[in-house]
Amino acid sequence: RESATESNFHIRFVLDLSGSMNYEEKGVSRLNYCKILLASLAYLGYRQSDQMSLYGLQNGDLETLVPSGKQAFQRILYELEKAKAAGIWQNENPKFPAGGEPQFQQKQKELFVFASDFLQVGEEWLKLIQSVANPRREVLIFQVLGEEESNFNLNGFYRFKDLETGKEIELEASAIKEEVRQKAQSYLANLDEALRMPHVHLIRNTLHEPIAQVISEALRMRKI
């Protein structure tokens, strides 16, 4: 629907800007994939005249990139286009509101949309989600991973680089393949279990899945 009046529904987009978002597979960047995903969802919100805002999460701190207001959609597109990812988590307890925004005191219905690899060292992501989710704040999480990243189907010697710290190490891939796969499967299974909480929806997809298909799944999961 399109309306000349602003709705009472607020969509808050959160883009992970930590260094691991620079991961690429076959020329597809996780950061760019997430940018297009959020821009597409913002367009749907714009068509519905929903209130919208955009936040970036970098070095563990939440920064307001676009507050809600006039031309929020256009400003969200601009900020998404120029956003760059770098750095590591340095804040173990990131929380909303970022910058003490007064609109967080309102009692309107809200949807938080997170786009990230959702890879954490401790429980920093879970703590953030727990601080947000409540009956009037629904949470939709897009966990975007690479197929090679998840399956680790590599052979031979590789130089692996931590995209957040910049540290590098050379290893024979086949020697660590099974251990990496097992740890990845365990991490994702534990994450699935931890996110089985009210008002929280997790969509896990790969960099090679069409964004339109991913959005269709989100629409089936809840009404945007």
Beta strands, then each sheet from edge to edge (+ up, - down):
strand 1: 9-16
strand 2: 24-25
strand 3: 28-29
strand 4: 51-58
strand 5: 61-66
strand 6: 109-116
strand 7: 137-145
strand 8: 157-161
strand 9: 168-172
strand 10: 200-206
sheet 1: 5+ 4- 1- 6- 7- 10-
sheet 2: 2+ 3-
sheet 3: 8+ 9-
end
